Amino acid sequence: MKVIHDKDKRQFTMEVDGEDATVDYTLKDGKMYLEYSEVPFNIRGQGIGKVLVEKTFEKLTEEGYQAVAVCDYIKSVARNSEKWNAIIK
């Protein structure tokens, strides 16, 4: 599964079974604020949300962004990972 960064929509998207799972963000003071993650109802319960968030973290760090988790779920994924806990605020 691949995450695509759509800078115009300020969104990271991952297609799964023809459905788009997304992470929405805003940019402020040179930082990316990860505000909301969504997995379509019919593909929930398969761990897709965690994969989406971790791949989003990978993509934004590859692109050189600093990020702040606003969404509680995104915060949880970052906090529960040694790798991401130190990178995502």
N, C-alpha and C positions, 0 to 999 in steps of 0.2 A: 504494500500500500504506500502510495506516494502523496505527500502534502504539497499543494500548490499555493504560493503566496500571491494573492491578488491585491496589489498595493492600491488600486483605485477603489476597491470595495473595503479596504482595510480588513482583510479576512484571510485566514488560512483554511483551505478546503481539502478534504480527503474523500474521494469517491469510494463507496462500498456498496456493491450490489445495485448499482444504478442510483444510489442515494448519496447526497452530500452531507457529510459531517463537517461542522465548521467551528472555528475559533475567531471571534471578532475582537478587534482591538482599536485603541486610539493612540495617537502619537502626541506626546507633550514633553517639552524640555529635553528632546533627544532620546526619550525612553518610550518603549512600547508597553502600553497598559493592556494586559490581556483581560478583557471584561466579561466575556461570555463564551461558553462552549455549548454546542448542541449536537446531539446525535438523533437522527430521525427515529420516531417511535418504533417502527417495524424492524429496526436493526439494533435496538438496545439490548443490553444483557449479554453481550458477547465480548466485552472488554474493549470495544472500539473506542470509547471515550478516552481511556488511558493511552492507547496507541496514538490517537489523534493528538493529544496534548504533548506526549513525549516527542513525536515527530515534528510538531510545531516548535518545541524548544530547540530541537536540532536545527531546523531550517532557519529560525531567527538568529541563532548564534552563528551559523555559517555565514549569514548575511551581515553580521557585525552589530546587531542590535543588542541593547540592554533591555531587559524586560522586568515588569512588575506584575505579579498575579493579583488580579482584583476579584475574579470569580472564585468562590469557595472551592469548587471542584479542582480548578487549576492550581490553587494554593495547596490543596491536599496532595496532588500528584507531585508537585515540586518538593514539598516538605518530606514526603515519604521516600525520596530518592537521594542517596548520597551525592550523586553526580549533579542533579538539578538543584538541590537545596542550597548549594553554594553559589549558583549562577542566577537563579530566578529569585528575585526579592519578593 
